[in-house]
């Protein structure tokens, strides 16, 4: 995070813009892994990611029209809702996140 702040600060003032930039980069990276059906990279990303799983679910939901074929959107909504609900009860949120991303990988078609 310090590296990101330093990198961002050389362009001027540090403000909330960095938060959007960092989250978009994280989302683009995981979407690439899911679309490429790269399970190993999905697991690695989930293990090193420090964002709240519910934030990730919401980011995917907010951006799914950009990354999914229209016929896959209803299935993605059901998957995200299911895993977001389960996240409140799981012992290990990382496993739940990987399971969600894996199901999206298997069930959805990406553009």
N, C-alpha and C positions, 0 to 999 in steps of 0.2 A: 504494500500500500504506500509506503514511503517513496518507493521508486516511482510509482504512478503520480504521486503528488509533485515530486520533483520534476518529472517529465512534463506534467501539465503546467507547472508554474512558470516555465520558461516562455510561455506564450502570453503571460499576463497574470491577471488576478485569478486566485483559486476561489471558485464558487461551486454551486450545485451542478454545474455543467459537467464536472468530472464524474459525478455519480451516474449520469445518463451514459456517458462515454464508456465507463468501465462496465456497466451492466449490458450495454449493447454488444461490446466485445465478447463478454462471457456467453451471451445468448447466441451470437453468431458462431462461436466455436463449438458449442454443444450441438446446435442444429446441424452443423456440418458433419459431426461424428454420427449423429442419429441418422441423417439422410444417407450417409455412406455405409450404414450398418456396421460400424466399427465398434463392436462391444468393448474391446479392450480399452480403447480411448475414452469411451463413455464411463467405464469404471474408474479409470485414472482421473478423469475430469471431476467426477463426483467426489472422489477422495480428497482432491486438492482444492475444491471449491469451498469458499467460506460463506456463501450466501445462504439465507434461509430457504429451505425447499419450497415453502409457500410463495416466496418471492419469485422463484424460478418457474413454478407452475403458472403464476400470474403473467410473467413475462412471455412465456410460450403462448398462453391464451391470447394476450394482447397482440402478438405478432404472427399468429398462425395463418392469417390470410396472405401473408407475404411468403410463407415457406411451404405451405401445404396445398395440394390440389383440392379444389372445392369439394369433391366427393369424400375427402378424408376428414373434413372439418367436424362434422357431427360426431364421428367416432373419437376424434381427439378431445372434444369437449367432455364426453362421457369418461374417457380415460383420466383426464386431468381432474375432474370432479371426484372420481373414485379415489385416486391417490391423495388428493388434498384432504379428503375426509379421513382416510387411513392414517395420514401423517400425524393426526392428533393422538393416535393410540399406539404407534409403533415404538419398539424399544430402540431401534437404530434407524434414524431418519435417512441416513445415507443409503441403506439397503432399499428403503421404500422409494427413494429418488431414482436409484438405478433401475428398479423394477418398473417404474413409470416410464422412464426413458426407453427401456427395452421394449415395453409394450407399444409405445409410440413408434419405435423403429420397425416392429413387426407388422403392426396393423395399419399404418398410415403411409400414404404416398406423398413424396416431397416433389416440389417443382424443380 
